[in-house]
Amino acid sequence: MNWRVYLLAVSTFAVGLVELVVGGILPSLAEDLNVSLATAGQLITVFAIVYAISAPVLLTVTAKIERKRLYLIALLVFTLGNVFTYFSSTFALVMISRVLIAMSTALVVVLSLTITAKLVEPAHRAKALGLIFIGISSSLVLGVPIGIFITESFGWRVMFLGISILSAISMVLIYFLLEKMPVDKVTPLKEQIRSLGHPKIFSAHLISLFMLAGHYMLYSYFTPFLMEVLHMTPFWISICYLVFGLASIGGNGFGGWLSDKLGSGKAILLVTIAFAIVMFILPYTAGVFMLFMVMVVLWGALSWALTPALQSYLIQTDPVTSDIQQSLNTSALQIGISIGSAVGGVMFTMTGSSVDLAKFGAIFVLIAFSCAVISLKRPPLYMDRGHHAE
């Protein structure tokens, strides 16, 4: 495998830290900026929305810019955005910087995926994409505890300064170690949009959306779930998060390996149905602690095992628009996170309990499995295109 893939994975880790870190430092941030917790929480929502919109739009607008140059520009904007956050004195300024950071993060992540797909041989593509998502998932998992520790020790602003330093280091490494990546033939926007309208492609993106929606129905409220069902102390809650995080990081590599061994289609079906089963039975294992922890490991591993297989599947399904499909899929992930968190929040508010969140989340995952079946049963795009041409 091309060693530069590891370099891109490090960059995605640096930019990925910024997304969920706010969740762990909301009280400090809200107090310092003199806003309510609910208002400060909008920083998370806005980030997800801007990210989802920016990923496909920016990739299309910048289609003619050489990839390495564009990557460096995106990292520069990301770095400056975090420095801007560090010096921001009002909530409005932090929100503006959050928008800039979300846009640049979306572009860095999508470019990491598309460049990786071009650096490696097709036989190793799923595993290479899995490494990129290890960078993303590990940053999402480690971002919250790292943010809490730094905020408690030095203040919340230092966290963003540290992220800007990491991204600046990544920018230097990319500049010296990554070769120029010529722009491929630019696919017209109309053709890109038309590909999204194809049921095979559209249903593939829905797999990610519903998978993440089901996952975040429980994950967003995992702390109250652990307190309510297992009566855990903060120490044991942190242990559960650590176990889950390590499992999710390993899940990326497992998903890439499984896709290379079985093929992306079979890997997608296996991961989604296994994930639904694990989520459904998870609450019922709470009475036996060791069994519950085994289920947490499986839940964590499967939560990110789908992504490399699905990315590989999108590239195989329509190589002509693979870049835009990968960016649209990252948007689907963000939309799924927003939907799952929102629906879970409504259910938690209405029932006052987190017990049933896992079971209802499993329903979303079953919908994802149905979307996978629909997508896999559809004929290849070239056959449909040939049919329409006739």
LOTI-823939 format. One record per residue: x, y, z of N, C-alpha, C, O in turn; residue in one letter; residue number from 0. Coordinates in steps of 0.1 Angstrom, whole numbers. Example, Ala and Ser with C-alpha at 12.3 -4.5 7.8 and 13.67 -1.06 7.14 Angstrom:
// LOTI-823939
132;-57;78;123;-45;78;132;-33;78;142;-33;85;A;0
128;-22;71;137;-11;71;129;0;79;134;11;80;S;1
// end
This chain:
// LOTI-823939
8;-12;0;0;0;0;9;13;0;19;13;6;M;0
4;23;-7;12;35;-8;13;42;6;2;44;12;N;1
25;45;10;27;50;24;20;64;26;18;68;37;W;2
18;71;15;12;84;16;-3;84;21;-8;94;26;R;3
-9;72;20;-22;70;26;-22;73;41;-31;79;46;V;4
-11;69;48;-10;71;62;-9;86;65;-14;91;75;Y;5
-2;93;56;-1;108;57;-15;115;56;-18;124;64;L;6
-23;110;47;-36;115;45;-45;112;58;-53;120;62;L;7
-43;100;63;-50;96;75;-47;105;87;-56;108;95;A;8
-35;109;88;-31;118;99;-37;131;97;-42;137;107;V;9
-38;136;85;-45;149;82;-60;148;86;-65;158;92;S;10
-66;137;82;-81;136;86;-83;135;101;-93;140;106;T;11
-73;129;108;-74;129;123;-73;143;128;-81;147;137;F;12
-64;151;123;-62;165;127;-75;173;125;-79;181;134;A;13
-81;172;113;-93;180;111;-106;174;117;-115;182;121;V;14
-105;161;119;-117;155;125;-119;158;140;-130;157;145;G;15
-108;162;147;-109;165;161;-119;176;164;-125;176;174;L;16
-121;185;154;-129;197;157;-144;195;157;-151;204;162;V;17
-149;184;151;-163;183;150;-171;181;163;-179;189;167;E;18
-167;170;171;-175;167;183;-168;172;195;-174;170;206;L;19
-156;178;194;-149;183;206;-158;193;214;-157;194;226;V;20
-166;201;207;-175;211;213;-184;205;223;-187;211;233;V;21
-189;192;220;-199;186;229;-193;184;243;-201;185;253;G;22
-180;182;244;-175;179;258;-171;192;265;-169;191;277;G;23
-171;203;258;-166;216;265;-177;226;265;-175;238;267;I;24
-190;222;262;-201;232;261;-202;240;273;-204;252;272;L;25
-202;235;285;-204;243;297;-194;254;298;-197;266;301;P;26
-181;251;296;-170;261;297;-172;272;286;-170;284;288;S;27
-175;267;274;-176;276;262;-188;285;264;-187;297;262;L;28
-199;279;269;-212;287;271;-209;298;282;-214;309;280;A;29
-203;294;293;-201;304;304;-191;315;299;-194;327;302;E;30
-181;312;292;-171;322;287;-177;332;278;-174;343;278;D;31
-186;326;269;-192;335;258;-206;341;263;-212;348;255;L;32
-210;337;275;-222;343;281;-234;339;273;-243;348;270;N;33
-236;327;269;-248;322;263;-252;309;270;-245;303;278;V;34
-265;305;267;-270;293;273;-264;280;267;-258;281;256;S;35
-265;269;274;-260;256;268;-267;253;255;-261;248;246;L;36
-280;255;255;-288;252;242;-282;261;231;-281;256;220;A;37
-279;273;233;-274;282;223;-260;277;218;-257;276;206;T;38
-252;274;228;-238;269;225;-239;256;217;-231;253;209;A;39
-249;248;220;-251;235;213;-253;237;198;-252;227;190;G;40
-258;249;194;-260;251;180;-247;250;172;-248;248;160;Q;41
-236;252;178;-223;251;171;-221;237;166;-215;235;155;L;42
-227;227;172;-226;213;167;-236;211;155;-232;205;145;I;43
-248;216;157;-258;215;146;-254;222;134;-255;216;123;T;44
-249;234;135;-245;242;124;-233;236;116;-233;235;104;V;45
-224;230;124;-212;223;118;-217;212;109;-213;211;98;F;46
-226;203;114;-231;192;107;-238;196;94;-236;190;83;A;47
-247;207;95;-254;211;83;-245;217;73;-246;214;61;I;48
-236;226;77;-226;232;68;-218;221;61;-215;222;49;V;49
-213;212;69;-205;201;64;-212;193;53;-207;191;42;Y;50
-225;190;56;-233;182;47;-235;189;33;-234;183;23;A;51
-237;202;34;-239;209;22;-226;212;14;-226;211;2;I;52
-216;215;22;-203;219;16;-196;208;8;-190;211;-2;S;53
-196;196;13;-189;185;7;-191;184;-8;-181;184;-15;A;54
-203;182;-12;-205;180;-27;-204;193;-35;-199;194;-46;P;55
-208;204;-29;-208;217;-36;-193;222;-38;-190;226;-49;V;56
-185;222;-28;-171;226;-29;-163;218;-38;-155;223;-46;L;57
-166;204;-38;-158;195;-47;-162;198;-61;-153;197;-70;L;58
-174;202;-64;-178;206;-78;-172;219;-82;-167;220;-93;T;59
-173;229;-73;-169;243;-76;-153;243;-79;-149;250;-87;V;60
-146;234;-72;-132;234;-72;-126;223;-81;-115;219;-80;T;61
-135;218;-90;-132;206;-98;-119;207;-107;-113;198;-110;A;62
-116;220;-111;-105;222;-120;-92;226;-113;-82;228;-120;K;63
-92;226;-100;-80;230;-93;-72;217;-90;-78;207;-85;I;64
-59;218;-92;-50;206;-89;-52;202;-75;-53;210;-66;E;65
-53;188;-73;-58;183;-60;-48;186;-48;-53;190;-37;R;66
-35;185;-50;-26;188;-39;-27;203;-35;-28;206;-23;K;67
-28;212;-45;-29;226;-42;-42;229;-34;-43;237;-25;R;68
-53;223;-39;-66;224;-32;-66;219;-18;-71;225;-9;L;69
-59;208;-16;-58;202;-3;-51;212;7;-55;214;18;Y;70
-40;218;2;-32;227;10;-41;240;13;-40;245;24;L;71
-48;245;3;-57;256;6;-67;253;16;-70;261;25;I;72
-73;241;16;-84;237;25;-78;236;39;-84;240;49;A;73
-65;230;40;-59;230;54;-55;243;59;-56;246;71;L;74
-52;253;50;-48;266;54;-61;273;60;-60;279;71;L;75
-72;272;53;-84;278;58;-88;272;71;-93;279;80;V;76
-87;259;72;-90;252;85;-81;257;96;-86;260;107;F;77
-69;258;94;-59;263;104;-63;277;108;-64;280;120;T;78
-65;286;99;-69;300;102;-82;301;109;-84;309;118;L;79
-92;292;106;-105;292;112;-103;288;127;-110;294;135;G;80
-95;279;130;-93;275;144;-85;286;152;-88;288;164;N;81
-76;293;145;-69;304;152;-79;315;154;-79;322;165;V;82
-88;317;145;-99;327;146;-108;324;158;-112;333;166;F;83
-111;311;160;-119;307;171;-111;310;184;-118;315;194;T;84
-99;308;185;-91;310;197;-92;325;201;-92;328;213;Y;85
-92;334;191;-92;348;195;-106;354;195;-108;366;199;F;86
-116;346;192;-130;352;191;-135;355;205;-134;347;215;S;87
-141;367;207;-146;372;220;-161;371;221;-166;373;232;S;88
-168;368;210;-183;367;211;-187;354;205;-180;348;197;T;89
-199;350;208;-205;338;202;-207;339;187;-205;329;180;F;90
-211;351;182;-212;353;168;-200;350;160;-200;344;150;A;91
-188;355;166;-175;353;159;-172;338;159;-166;333;149;L;92
-174;331;170;-172;317;171;-180;309;161;-175;300;154;V;93
-193;314;159;-201;307;149;-196;309;135;-197;300;127;M;94
-191;321;132;-186;324;119;-174;315;116;-172;309;106;I;95
-165;314;126;-153;305;125;-157;291;123;-151;283;116;S;96
-168;287;130;-173;273;129;-177;270;115;-175;259;110;R;97
-184;279;108;-188;277;95;-176;275;85;-176;266;77;V;98
-166;284;87;-154;282;79;-147;269;81;-142;262;72;L;99
-146;265;94;-140;252;98;-147;240;92;-141;231;87;I;100
-161;241;92;-169;230;87;-167;228;72;-166;217;67;A;101
-167;240;65;-165;239;50;-151;233;47;-150;225;38;M;102
-141;238;54;-127;233;50;-125;218;55;-118;211;48;S;103
-132;215;66;-131;201;71;-137;191;60;-132;181;57;T;104
-149;195;55;-156;187;45;-147;185;33;-146;174;28;A;105
-140;196;29;-132;195;17;-119;186;19;-115;178;11;L;106
-113;188;31;-101;179;34;-105;165;35;-97;156;29;V;107
-116;161;41;-120;147;43;-123;141;29;-118;130;26;V;108
-131;148;21;-134;143;8;-122;142;-1;-121;132;-8;V;109
-113;151;-1;-101;151;-9;-92;139;-4;-86;132;-12;L;110
-92;137;9;-84;125;14;-89;112;8;-81;103;5;S;111
-102;111;8;-108;99;2;-105;97;-13;-102;87;-17;L;112
-107;108;-20;-106;107;-35;-91;105;-39;-88;98;-48;T;113
-82;112;-32;-68;110;-35;-63;96;-31;-56;90;-39;I;114
-68;91;-20;-65;77;-16;-69;67;-26;-61;58;-29;T;115
-81;69;-31;-86;60;-41;-77;59;-54;-77;49;-61;A;116
-70;70;-57;-62;71;-68;-47;66;-65;-40;63;-75;K;117
-44;66;-53;-30;63;-49;-27;48;-48;-16;43;-50;L;118
-38;40;-46;-36;25;-44;-43;17;-55;-51;22;-63;V;119
-39;5;-56;-44;-5;-65;-59;-8;-61;-62;-8;-49;E;120
-67;-11;-71;-81;-14;-68;-83;-25;-57;-92;-25;-49;P;121
-74;-35;-57;-74;-47;-48;-73;-42;-34;-78;-49;-25;A;122
-66;-31;-32;-63;-26;-18;-71;-14;-15;-69;-7;-4;H;123
-80;-10;-23;-87;3;-22;-96;3;-9;-95;13;-2;R;124
-103;-7;-6;-112;-7;6;-104;-6;18;-107;1;28;A;125
-92;-13;19;-84;-12;31;-78;2;32;-77;7;44;K;126
-74;8;21;-68;21;22;-79;31;26;-76;40;35;A;127
-91;30;21;-101;39;25;-105;37;40;-108;46;47;L;128
-103;24;44;-105;21;59;-96;29;67;-99;33;78;G;129
-83;30;63;-73;38;71;-77;52;72;-75;58;83;L;130
-82;58;61;-87;72;62;-98;73;72;-98;83;80;I;131
-107;64;72;-118;65;82;-113;61;96;-120;65;106;F;132
-102;54;97;-96;52;111;-92;66;116;-94;69;128;I;133
-86;74;107;-83;88;111;-95;96;115;-94;103;125;G;134
-106;95;108;-118;102;111;-124;97;124;-127;105;133;I;135
-126;84;125;-133;78;136;-125;80;149;-131;83;159;S;136
-112;78;148;-104;80;160;-104;94;165;-104;97;177;S;137
-105;104;156;-106;118;160;-119;121;167;-120;128;176;S;138
-130;115;161;-143;117;167;-144;110;181;-150;116;190;L;139
-138;99;182;-138;92;195;-129;99;206;-133;100;217;V;140
-117;103;202;-108;108;211;-110;123;213;-105;129;223;L;141
-116;130;204;-118;144;205;-125;149;218;-120;159;224;G;142
-135;142;222;-143;146;234;-134;145;246;-133;155;254;V;143
-128;133;250;-120;133;262;-108;142;261;-104;148;271;P;144
-101;143;249;-90;152;248;-94;166;251;-87;174;258;I;145
-106;170;245;-111;184;247;-114;187;261;-111;198;266;G;146
-120;177;268;-123;179;282;-110;181;291;-110;190;299;I;147
-101;173;288;-88;173;296;-81;187;294;-77;193;303;F;148
-80;191;281;-73;204;278;-81;215;284;-75;225;289;I;149
-94;215;282;-102;226;287;-101;227;302;-100;238;308;T;150
-101;216;309;-100;216;324;-86;221;328;-85;228;339;E;151
-76;219;320;-62;223;324;-59;237;319;-52;244;327;S;152
-63;240;307;-58;253;301;-69;262;296;-66;274;293;F;153
-81;258;296;-92;266;290;-96;261;276;-88;255;269;G;154
-109;263;272;-114;257;260;-107;263;247;-106;256;237;W;155
-102;275;248;-96;281;236;-83;274;232;-80;274;220;R;156
-76;269;242;-63;263;239;-65;250;230;-57;246;223;V;157
-77;244;232;-80;232;224;-80;236;209;-74;228;201;M;158
-86;247;206;-86;251;191;-73;255;186;-69;253;175;F;159
-65;261;195;-51;265;192;-43;252;189;-35;252;179;L;160
-45;242;197;-38;230;195;-41;223;182;-33;217;175;G;161
-54;223;179;-59;217;166;-53;225;154;-49;219;144;I;162
-52;238;155;-46;246;144;-31;243;143;-26;243;131;S;163
-24;240;154;-10;236;153;-9;222;146;0;220;137;I;164
-17;213;149;-17;200;143;-20;201;128;-13;194;120;L;165
-30;209;124;-33;210;110;-22;217;102;-19;214;91;S;166
-15;227;109;-4;234;103;8;224;100;14;224;90;A;167
10;215;110;20;204;108;16;195;96;25;192;88;I;168
4;192;95;-1;183;84;1;191;71;4;184;61;S;169
-1;203;71;0;211;59;15;211;54;17;210;42;M;170
24;212;63;38;211;59;42;198;54;49;197;44;V;171
37;187;60;40;173;56;34;171;42;41;165;33;L;172
22;175;40;15;174;27;23;181;16;25;176;5;I;173
28;193;19;35;201;9;48;194;4;51;194;-7;Y;174
55;188;14;68;182;10;67;168;6;76;163;-2;F;175
57;160;10;57;146;8;47;141;-2;48;129;-6;L;176
37;149;-5;26;144;-14;29;150;-28;31;162;-29;L;177
29;141;-38;32;145;-51;19;152;-57;8;151;-52;E;178
21;160;-67;10;167;-73;0;157;-79;4;146;-84;K;179
-13;160;-78;-23;151;-83;-31;158;-94;-39;166;-91;M;180
-28;155;-107;-35;161;-118;-50;159;-117;-55;149;-112;P;181
-57;169;-121;-72;168;-121;-76;159;-133;-72;160;-144;V;182
-85;150;-129;-90;141;-140;-100;149;-148;-103;161;-145;D;183
-105;143;-159;-115;149;-167;-127;153;-158;-133;145;-151;K;184
-130;166;-159;-141;171;-151;-155;166;-156;-158;168;-167;V;185
-162;160;-147;-175;155;-150;-185;167;-149;-186;173;-138;T;186
-193;169;-159;-203;180;-158;-213;178;-146;-216;167;-143;P;187
-216;190;-140;-225;189;-128;-238;182;-131;-243;175;-123;L;188
-243;184;-143;-256;178;-147;-255;163;-146;-264;156;-141;K;189
-244;157;-151;-242;143;-150;-240;138;-136;-245;127;-133;E;190
-233;146;-128;-232;142;-114;-245;141;-107;-248;132;-99;Q;191
-253;152;-109;-267;152;-103;-275;140;-108;-283;134;-100;I;192
-274;138;-121;-282;127;-127;-278;113;-121;-287;105;-119;R;193
-265;112;-117;-261;99;-111;-267;97;-98;-270;86;-94;S;194
-269;108;-90;-275;107;-77;-290;103;-78;-295;97;-69;L;195
-296;107;-89;-310;103;-92;-312;89;-95;-323;84;-95;G;196
-301;82;-98;-302;67;-101;-305;60;-88;-298;62;-78;H;197
-315;51;-88;-319;43;-76;-307;36;-70;-306;35;-58;P;198
-298;30;-78;-287;23;-73;-278;32;-64;-273;27;-54;K;199
-275;44;-69;-267;53;-62;-274;59;-50;-268;60;-39;I;200
-286;64;-52;-294;70;-42;-296;61;-30;-294;65;-18;F;201
-300;49;-32;-302;40;-21;-289;36;-14;-289;33;-2;S;202
-278;37;-21;-265;34;-15;-262;45;-5;-257;42;6;A;203
-265;57;-8;-263;68;1;-272;67;13;-268;71;24;H;204
-284;62;11;-294;61;22;-289;50;32;-293;51;44;L;205
-280;41;27;-275;31;37;-267;38;48;-269;36;60;I;206
-258;47;44;-251;55;54;-260;63;62;-258;64;75;S;207
-269;70;56;-278;79;64;-285;72;75;-285;76;86;L;208
-292;61;71;-300;53;81;-291;46;91;-295;44;103;F;209
-280;41;87;-271;34;96;-266;43;107;-267;40;119;M;210
-262;55;103;-257;65;113;-269;71;121;-267;74;133;L;211
-280;72;115;-292;77;123;-295;67;134;-297;71;145;A;212
-295;54;131;-298;44;141;-287;44;151;-290;42;163;G;213
-275;45;147;-263;45;157;-264;56;167;-263;54;179;H;214
-266;68;161;-266;80;170;-278;82;178;-279;91;187;Y;215
-289;74;175;-301;75;184;-297;70;198;-301;76;208;M;216
-288;60;199;-283;56;212;-270;63;216;-269;67;228;L;217
-261;64;207;-247;69;210;-248;83;216;-240;87;225;Y;218
-257;92;211;-259;105;216;-263;106;230;-260;116;237;S;219
-269;95;235;-275;95;248;-269;82;256;-276;76;264;Y;220
-257;78;252;-251;67;258;-248;69;273;-249;59;281;F;221
-244;81;277;-241;84;291;-254;82;300;-253;75;310;T;222
-265;88;296;-277;86;305;-282;71;304;-287;66;314;P;223
-279;64;293;-283;50;292;-275;42;302;-280;33;309;F;224
-262;45;303;-253;37;312;-257;40;326;-256;31;335;L;225
-260;53;329;-264;56;343;-278;50;347;-280;46;358;M;226
-287;50;337;-300;45;340;-301;30;341;-307;24;350;E;227
-295;23;331;-296;9;330;-286;2;339;-289;-8;346;V;228
-273;6;340;-263;-1;347;-258;7;360;-250;2;367;L;229
-264;19;362;-261;27;374;-246;29;375;-240;28;386;H;230
-239;32;364;-225;34;363;-220;47;369;-227;57;368;M;231
-208;47;375;-202;59;380;-195;65;368;-192;59;358;T;232
-191;78;369;-183;85;358;-171;77;354;-168;77;342;P;233
-164;71;363;-152;63;360;-155;52;350;-149;50;340;F;234
-166;44;354;-169;33;345;-175;37;332;-174;30;322;W;235
-182;49;332;-187;54;320;-176;57;310;-176;55;298;I;236
-165;63;316;-153;67;307;-147;54;302;-142;54;291;S;237
-147;43;310;-141;31;306;-149;25;294;-143;21;284;I;238
-162;26;295;-171;22;284;-168;29;271;-168;24;260;C;239
-167;42;272;-164;51;260;-150;47;254;-149;47;242;Y;240
-141;44;263;-128;41;258;-128;27;251;-122;26;240;L;241
-135;17;256;-137;4;250;-144;6;237;-139;0;226;V;242
-154;14;237;-162;16;224;-153;23;214;-153;19;202;F;243
-145;33;218;-137;40;209;-126;31;202;-124;32;190;G;244
-120;23;210;-109;15;205;-115;4;195;-109;1;185;L;245
-127;-1;199;-134;-10;190;-138;-4;177;-137;-10;166;A;246
-142;9;177;-147;16;165;-135;18;156;-136;18;143;S;247
-123;22;162;-111;24;154;-107;11;147;-104;11;135;I;248
-108;0;154;-105;-13;148;-115;-17;138;-112;-24;128;G;249
-127;-13;139;-138;-16;130;-135;-11;116;-139;-18;106;G;250
-129;0;115;-126;6;102;-117;-4;94;-119;-7;82;N;251
-106;-8;101;-97;-18;94;-104;-31;91;-101;-36;80;G;252
-112;-36;100;-119;-48;98;-129;-47;86;-130;-56;78;F;253
-136;-35;85;-145;-33;73;-138;-33;60;-143;-38;50;G;254
-126;-27;60;-118;-27;47;-113;-41;44;-114;-45;32;G;255
-108;-48;54;-104;-62;52;-115;-71;47;-114;-79;37;W;256
-127;-69;53;-139;-77;49;-143;-74;35;-147;-84;28;L;257
-143;-62;31;-147;-58;18;-137;-64;7;-141;-68;-3;S;258
-124;-63;10;-114;-69;1;-116;-84;0;-114;-90;-11;D;259
-120;-91;11;-121;-105;11;-134;-110;4;-134;-119;-4;K;260
-145;-104;8;-158;-109;4;-164;-101;-8;-174;-105;-15;L;261
-159;-89;-10;-165;-80;-20;-173;-70;-12;-179;-73;-2;G;262
-174;-58;-18;-181;-47;-11;-195;-50;-8;-201;-46;3;S;263
-202;-56;-18;-217;-58;-16;-220;-68;-4;-228;-64;4;G;264
-213;-79;-4;-215;-89;7;-211;-83;20;-218;-85;31;K;265
-200;-75;20;-196;-69;33;-206;-59;38;-209;-58;50;A;266
-212;-51;29;-223;-41;33;-234;-49;40;-239;-44;50;I;267
-239;-59;33;-251;-67;39;-247;-73;52;-255;-72;62;L;268
-236;-79;53;-232;-86;66;-231;-76;77;-235;-78;88;L;269
-224;-64;75;-222;-55;85;-235;-48;90;-237;-47;102;V;270
-244;-45;81;-256;-38;85;-266;-47;92;-271;-43;103;T;271
-267;-60;88;-276;-69;95;-270;-72;109;-278;-73;119;I;272
-257;-74;110;-251;-77;123;-252;-65;132;-254;-67;144;A;273
-251;-53;127;-252;-41;135;-266;-39;140;-268;-36;152;F;274
-277;-42;132;-290;-42;137;-293;-52;148;-299;-48;158;A;275
-288;-64;147;-290;-74;157;-283;-70;170;-289;-71;181;I;276
-270;-65;169;-263;-61;181;-270;-49;188;-271;-50;201;V;277
-275;-39;181;-282;-28;187;-295;-33;194;-298;-28;205;M;278
-302;-42;188;-315;-46;193;-313;-54;207;-321;-52;216;F;279
-303;-62;207;-301;-71;219;-292;-64;230;-291;-69;241;I;280
-286;-53;226;-277;-47;236;-283;-44;250;-277;-47;260;L;281
-295;-38;250;-301;-35;263;-304;-47;272;-304;-47;284;P;282
-306;-59;265;-310;-71;272;-298;-78;278;-299;-87;286;Y;283
-286;-73;275;-274;-79;281;-269;-71;293;-258;-75;299;T;284
-276;-61;297;-271;-52;308;-270;-60;321;-263;-55;330;A;285
-278;-71;323;-277;-78;335;-264;-85;338;-261;-89;349;G;286
-257;-88;327;-244;-95;328;-233;-86;322;-232;-84;310;V;287
-225;-80;331;-216;-69;328;-206;-73;317;-205;-66;307;F;288
-200;-85;318;-190;-89;308;-196;-91;294;-191;-88;284;M;289
-208;-97;294;-215;-99;281;-219;-85;275;-218;-83;263;L;290
-223;-76;284;-226;-63;279;-214;-56;273;-215;-50;262;F;291
-202;-57;279;-190;-51;274;-186;-58;260;-181;-51;251;M;292
-189;-71;259;-187;-77;246;-196;-71;235;-191;-69;224;V;293
-208;-69;239;-217;-62;229;-213;-48;226;-215;-43;215;M;294
-208;-41;236;-203;-28;233;-191;-28;223;-190;-19;215;V;295
-183;-38;225;-171;-39;215;-177;-42;201;-172;-36;192;V;296
-186;-51;200;-192;-54;187;-199;-42;181;-198;-39;169;L;297
-207;-35;190;-214;-23;185;-204;-12;180;-206;-6;170;W;298
-193;-10;188;-183;0;183;-176;-4;170;-174;4;162;G;299
-172;-17;169;-165;-21;157;-174;-20;145;-170;-16;135;A;300
-187;-25;146;-196;-25;135;-200;-11;131;-204;-8;119;L;301
-200;-1;140;-204;12;138;-196;19;127;-201;28;119;S;302
-184;15;125;-175;21;115;-170;11;105;-163;15;96;W;303
-175;-1;106;-170;-11;96;-177;-10;83;-171;-15;72;A;304
-188;-3;82;-195;-2;70;-188;8;60;-188;5;48;L;305
-182;18;65;-178;29;57;-168;26;46;-171;29;34;T;306
-157;19;49;-148;16;38;-154;7;27;-151;9;15;P;307
-163;-3;31;-169;-11;21;-179;-3;12;-179;-5;0;A;308
-186;6;18;-196;14;11;-189;24;1;-193;26;-10;L;309
-178;30;6;-170;39;-2;-164;31;-15;-165;36;-26;Q;310
-159;19;-12;-154;11;-23;-166;8;-33;-164;8;-45;S;311
-177;4;-27;-189;1;-36;-193;13;-44;-196;11;-56;Y;312
-193;25;-39;-197;37;-47;-187;39;-58;-191;42;-70;L;313
-174;37;-56;-164;38;-66;-166;28;-77;-165;31;-89;I;314
-169;16;-73;-171;5;-83;-184;7;-91;-185;4;-103;Q;315
-194;12;-84;-207;14;-91;-207;24;-101;-213;22;-112;T;316
-200;35;-99;-200;46;-109;-186;53;-108;-185;64;-102;D;317
-176;48;-115;-163;54;-114;-162;68;-120;-154;76;-116;P;318
-171;71;-130;-172;84;-136;-174;95;-126;-168;106;-127;V;319
-183;93;-117;-186;103;-107;-182;99;-93;-188;103;-83;T;320
-171;91;-92;-168;86;-79;-164;97;-69;-167;96;-57;S;321
-158;108;-73;-154;119;-64;-166;125;-58;-167;126;-46;D;322
-176;128;-66;-188;135;-61;-196;125;-52;-202;129;-43;I;323
-196;112;-56;-203;102;-48;-197;101;-34;-204;100;-24;Q;324
-184;101;-33;-177;101;-20;-181;113;-11;-183;112;1;Q;325
-181;125;-18;-185;137;-10;-199;136;-6;-202;140;5;S;326
-208;132;-15;-222;130;-11;-224;121;0;-233;122;9;L;327
-216;110;1;-217;100;11;-213;106;25;-219;103;35;N;328
-203;114;25;-199;121;38;-210;130;42;-212;132;54;T;329
-217;136;33;-229;144;36;-240;136;42;-246;140;52;S;330
-242;124;36;-252;115;41;-249;111;56;-258;110;64;A;331
-236;109;59;-232;105;72;-236;116;82;-241;114;93;L;332
-233;129;78;-236;140;87;-251;142;89;-256;145;100;Q;333
-259;140;78;-274;141;79;-279;130;88;-288;132;96;I;334
-273;118;87;-277;107;95;-275;110;110;-283;107;119;G;335
-263;115;113;-260;119;127;-270;129;132;-274;128;144;I;336
-273;139;124;-283;149;128;-297;143;131;-303;146;141;S;337
-301;134;122;-314;128;123;-315;119;136;-324;120;144;I;338
-305;111;137;-304;102;149;-304;109;162;-311;105;171;G;339
-296;119;163;-295;127;175;-308;134;178;-313;135;189;S;340
-314;140;168;-327;147;169;-338;138;173;-346;141;183;A;341
-340;126;166;-351;117;170;-349;111;183;-358;110;191;V;342
-336;108;186;-333;102;200;-336;112;211;-341;109;221;G;343
-333;125;208;-336;135;218;-351;137;220;-355;139;231;G;344
-359;136;209;-374;137;211;-379;126;219;-387;127;228;V;345
-374;113;216;-379;102;223;-375;102;238;-382;99;246;M;346
-362;107;240;-357;107;254;-365;118;262;-368;115;274;F;347
-369;129;255;-377;139;262;-391;134;265;-397;137;276;T;348
-397;127;255;-411;123;257;-412;112;267;-422;111;275;M;349
-403;102;267;-404;91;276;-397;92;289;-400;86;299;T;350
-387;101;289;-379;103;301;-369;91;303;-364;90;314;G;351
-368;82;293;-360;70;295;-351;68;282;-356;71;271;S;352
-339;62;284;-331;59;273;-331;45;269;-323;40;260;S;353
-339;37;276;-338;22;275;-342;17;261;-335;9;255;V;354
-352;24;255;-357;19;242;-350;25;230;-353;22;219;D;355
-340;34;232;-333;41;221;-326;31;212;-326;32;200;L;356
-320;21;218;-312;11;211;-321;3;201;-318;1;190;A;357
-333;-1;206;-342;-9;198;-348;-1;187;-349;-6;176;K;358
-351;12;189;-356;20;178;-345;24;169;-348;25;157;F;359
-333;25;174;-322;27;165;-319;15;156;-316;17;144;G;360
-322;3;161;-321;-9;153;-330;-9;141;-328;-14;130;A;361
-342;-3;143;-352;-2;132;-346;7;121;-348;3;109;I;362
-340;18;124;-333;26;114;-322;18;106;-321;19;94;F;363
-315;10;114;-304;1;107;-311;-9;98;-305;-12;87;V;364
-322;-15;102;-329;-24;93;-333;-17;80;-333;-23;69;L;365
-337;-4;81;-340;3;69;-328;5;60;-329;4;48;I;366
-317;7;67;-304;8;59;-301;-5;52;-297;-5;41;A;367
-304;-17;59;-302;-30;53;-311;-31;40;-307;-37;30;F;368
-323;-27;41;-333;-27;30;-328;-19;18;-329;-23;7;S;369
-322;-7;22;-316;1;11;-305;-6;4;-303;-4;-8;C;370
-297;-13;12;-285;-21;6;-290;-31;-3;-285;-33;-14;A;371
-301;-38;1;-306;-49;-8;-311;-43;-21;-309;-48;-32;V;372
-318;-31;-20;-324;-25;-32;-313;-20;-41;-313;-22;-53;I;373
-302;-14;-35;-291;-9;-43;-284;-21;-50;-281;-20;-62;S;374
-281;-32;-43;-274;-43;-49;-282;-50;-60;-276;-56;-69;L;375
-295;-50;-59;-303;-57;-69;-305;-49;-82;-308;-54;-92;K;376
-302;-36;-81;-303;-27;-93;-292;-31;-103;-281;-34;-98;R;377
-294;-30;-116;-284;-33;-126;-273;-23;-125;-275;-11;-121;P;378
-261;-26;-130;-250;-16;-131;-254;-4;-139;-263;-5;-147;P;379
-248;8;-135;-252;20;-142;-250;20;-157;-257;26;-164;L;380
-239;13;-161;-236;13;-175;-247;6;-183;-249;10;-195;Y;381
-254;-4;-177;-264;-11;-184;-276;-2;-186;-282;-1;-197;M;382
-280;6;-175;-291;15;-176;-288;26;-186;-296;30;-194;D;383
-275;31;-186;-271;41;-196;-272;37;-210;-277;44;-219;R;384
-268;24;-212;-269;18;-225;-283;17;-230;-286;19;-241;G;385
-292;13;-220;-306;11;-223;-312;24;-227;-320;24;-237;H;386
-309;34;-219;-315;47;-222;-310;53;-236;-317;60;-243;H;387
-297;49;-239;-291;54;-251;-298;48;-263;-300;54;-274;A;388
-303;36;-261;-310;29;-272;-324;35;-275;-331;31;-283;E;389
// end
